[in-house]
Amino acid sequence: MSFTLYGIKSCDTVRKARTWLDDHGIGFAVHDYKVAGIDHDRLVRWSDELGWEALLNRAGTTFRKLPEADRAGIDRDAALALMLAQPSMIKRPVLDLGNRRVVGFKHDLYARELGLSGQG
Protein backbone atom coordinates (compact mmCIF):
# COMPACT_ATOMS: atom_id res chain seq x y z
CA MET A 1 0.00 0.00 0.00
CA SER A 2 1.26 3.47 -0.83
CA PHE A 3 0.58 6.49 1.33
CA THR A 4 0.72 10.23 0.67
CA LEU A 5 2.98 12.61 2.56
CA TYR A 6 1.65 16.17 2.41
CA GLY A 7 3.97 19.08 3.05
CA ILE A 8 6.66 21.22 1.50
CA LYS A 9 9.67 19.41 0.04
CA SER A 10 12.14 21.96 1.40
CA CYS A 11 10.83 21.59 4.99
CA ASP A 12 13.35 19.90 7.31
CA THR A 13 10.64 17.93 9.12
CA VAL A 14 9.20 16.69 5.82
CA ARG A 15 12.70 15.63 4.76
CA LYS A 16 13.14 13.68 8.02
CA ALA A 17 9.78 11.96 7.49
CA ARG A 18 10.69 11.09 3.90
CA THR A 19 14.01 9.63 4.99
CA TRP A 20 12.36 7.60 7.76
CA LEU A 21 9.72 6.21 5.37
CA ASP A 22 12.39 5.36 2.77
CA ASP A 23 14.60 3.71 5.41
CA HIS A 24 11.67 1.53 6.51
CA GLY A 25 10.65 0.55 2.98
CA ILE A 26 7.31 2.36 3.18
CA GLY A 27 5.95 3.39 -0.21
CA PHE A 28 4.64 6.94 -0.42
CA ALA A 29 3.91 9.79 -2.80
CA VAL A 30 4.73 13.38 -1.94
CA HIS A 31 2.16 16.15 -2.31
CA ASP A 32 3.99 19.49 -2.18
CA TYR A 33 1.69 22.33 -1.13
CA LYS A 34 3.94 24.87 -2.86
CA VAL A 35 3.44 23.08 -6.19
CA ALA A 36 -0.01 21.49 -5.96
CA GLY A 37 -1.75 23.53 -3.25
CA ILE A 38 -4.45 21.96 -1.10
CA ASP A 39 -8.14 21.73 -1.87
CA HIS A 40 -10.86 23.04 0.42
CA ASP A 41 -12.74 19.76 0.83
CA ARG A 42 -9.63 17.82 1.86
CA LEU A 43 -8.68 20.48 4.40
CA VAL A 44 -12.22 20.47 5.84
CA ARG A 45 -12.13 16.65 6.15
CA TRP A 46 -8.76 16.84 7.92
CA SER A 47 -10.11 19.52 10.23
CA ASP A 48 -13.16 17.38 11.05
CA GLU A 49 -10.92 14.39 11.76
CA LEU A 50 -7.99 16.03 13.56
CA GLY A 51 -9.25 19.45 14.66
CA TRP A 52 -8.16 22.67 13.01
CA GLU A 53 -5.96 23.46 16.01
CA ALA A 54 -3.80 20.40 15.24
CA LEU A 55 -3.45 21.45 11.61
CA LEU A 56 -2.62 25.14 12.06
CA ASN A 57 1.12 25.74 12.29
CA ARG A 58 1.22 28.57 14.82
CA ALA A 59 4.99 28.20 15.27
CA GLY A 60 5.79 28.92 11.62
CA THR A 61 7.08 32.19 10.27
CA THR A 62 4.05 32.74 8.03
CA PHE A 63 1.65 32.61 10.99
CA ARG A 64 3.87 34.70 13.25
CA LYS A 65 4.08 37.42 10.59
CA LEU A 66 0.30 37.90 10.64
CA PRO A 67 -0.96 41.01 12.38
CA GLU A 68 -1.85 40.38 16.02
CA ALA A 69 -5.49 41.13 15.23
CA ASP A 70 -5.54 38.24 12.72
CA ARG A 71 -3.89 35.83 15.17
CA ALA A 72 -6.02 36.70 18.18
CA GLY A 73 -9.35 34.95 18.51
CA ILE A 74 -8.83 32.79 15.45
CA ASP A 75 -11.60 30.26 14.86
CA ARG A 76 -12.07 27.26 12.56
CA ASP A 77 -13.32 29.22 9.56
CA ALA A 78 -10.54 31.80 9.81
CA ALA A 79 -7.91 29.08 10.27
CA LEU A 80 -9.17 27.13 7.24
CA ALA A 81 -9.17 30.30 5.12
CA LEU A 82 -5.60 31.09 6.19
CA MET A 83 -4.39 27.54 5.47
CA LEU A 84 -6.06 27.52 2.06
CA ALA A 85 -4.58 30.89 1.13
CA GLN A 86 -1.14 30.04 2.52
CA PRO A 87 -0.61 26.27 2.77
CA SER A 88 2.69 26.83 4.58
CA MET A 89 0.45 27.46 7.61
CA ILE A 90 -0.52 23.78 7.64
CA LYS A 91 1.53 21.84 10.18
CA ARG A 92 3.93 19.54 8.38
CA PRO A 93 3.95 16.86 7.37
CA VAL A 94 0.53 15.29 7.17
CA LEU A 95 0.84 11.58 6.42
CA ASP A 96 -2.31 10.19 4.81
CA LEU A 97 -2.60 6.50 5.64
CA GLY A 98 -5.87 6.12 3.77
CA ASN A 99 -8.12 5.46 6.76
CA ARG A 100 -6.53 8.12 9.00
CA ARG A 101 -4.05 10.96 9.01
CA VAL A 102 -0.98 11.65 11.17
CA VAL A 103 0.18 15.24 11.73
CA GLY A 104 3.82 16.04 12.36
CA PHE A 105 6.73 13.64 12.46
CA LYS A 106 8.30 11.65 15.26
CA HIS A 107 10.02 8.30 14.80
CA ASP A 108 7.96 6.56 17.47
CA LEU A 109 4.68 8.05 16.20
CA TYR A 110 5.28 6.78 12.66
CA ALA A 111 6.44 3.37 13.91
CA ARG A 112 3.30 3.00 16.03
CA GLU A 113 0.90 4.25 13.35
CA LEU A 114 2.47 1.98 10.73
CA GLY A 115 2.56 -1.05 13.00
CA LEU A 116 6.35 -1.08 13.24
CA SER A 117 6.64 -0.73 17.02
CA GLY A 118 10.19 -1.13 18.21
CA GLN A 119 11.58 0.10 14.88
CA GLY A 120 11.71 3.85 15.64
N, C-alpha and C positions, 0 to 999 in steps of 0.2 A: 504494500500500500504506500502511496506517495502522499505526502502532506504539503501544505503551503506555509511558507514563512513570510509573513508580512512585515515590512519595515523599510529602511533606507540602507542601501548597500554600503554606504560609507560610514554607517554607524558602528562604533566599536562593539557595542553589545550584540548587534545583529551579526557582526563578523564572528564573535565568540560562539554564538548559537550555531552558525553555519559550520564552523570548524567542529564543534561537538557532534552535530548531526552527521557530518561526513565521517568523523573518527569512529562513530558507532554504526556506520553502514545504514543509516536511515535515509531513505529516498525523500527528496523534497524539491519543490519548486520555490523560487523566490519571486515575490510580488513587491516591486519597489514603488513606494508611494510617489517618489519624485518623478518617476517615469509614467506609471499607470494610474496614479491617483487612487482614490477609494470611493466606492459608490455609497450613496445615502442609505439604501436598504440594508447593505451589509453592516454598515456602522450602527444602524438602529438595532439590528439583530444582536450584534456584539454587546451593545449597551444593555439590551434586555437580558442577555445571558450573564454578563460580567459586572454590570453597573458602569455608568459613565465615569464615575470617580476612578475606577480601576484603569480606564482607558486614557484618561486625560493626563498628559505628561506635564505636570506642574513644575517639575524641576528643570525642564528644558529652557534653552535660551529664548525660543520663540514665545513661549508663554510668559516668561519673566519680563520680556520687552513690552508686553501689553500694558496699556495705561491701568493704573490701580483701579479705576472705576470699572474697567472691563473684567478685571480679575476678581473683584469683590462681589460676593453674592451670586456667583455663577451658578446656573442651574443646568438641568439636562439639555434643554433646547439650545441654550447658549453654547454649552460645551460641544454639542454635536455640530452646530454651525461653525464653530472655530475649527474643529478637527476636519470638517469637510473642506473648509477654505484653505487650511494650512495643515496638511496631513503630518507634518513634522511634530504636531502637538499630540499625536497618538503615541502612547507609550510603546516602546519597541523592545523586542519584536513581539508580534502576535503570531503564535504557532497554531495553525488550524489543523486539528487532528480529525476533521470530518464530523465527529459527533460532539466535539467540544473544543474550546479554545484555551490556550495558555498565554498569559500576558507576562512579558519580561523573560529574563533568562537566568537560570541558576542550574548548575550541574545536577544537583539532587532533585530539583523540581522536574527537569526533563526526564531524568532516569525513572522517577516515580510515575510520571504521566505516560511514559512509553513502555512501562512494564519492565524496566531494566534495573530494578533496585539493586544496589550494591555495585553499580557500574558507573557511578558519578564521574 
